[in-house]
């Protein structure tokens, strides 16, 4: 629990510093891209999707998306099918976030992102 609190404080401190210095958007974009790549999406597509998602979602929505999509006990970490994807998207409980994620994935996949 202590590590979680320290981690959250560090995120808030870094986020605050990034906002003051003007580096918030690139930092968030980099984190979103890294999370997408970790989930199995290719570098180029992840870059495209991260740009669209950061432009359209709040930091809180991105955080909730990350938490909802994270593997829980007994779930595969990556390489899962459509059923697992739908289950995880339901956990996000934010229609706008899910819509931005799915449209970004589709548009970037066909090169329109």
Secondary structure, DSSP 8 states (H G I E B T S, - for coil): -HHHHHHHHHHHHHHHHHHHHT-HHHHHHHHHHHHHHHTT--HHHHHHHHHHHHHHS-HHHHHHHHHHHS--TTS-SSS--HHHHHHHHHHH--HHHHHHHHHHHHHHHTT--
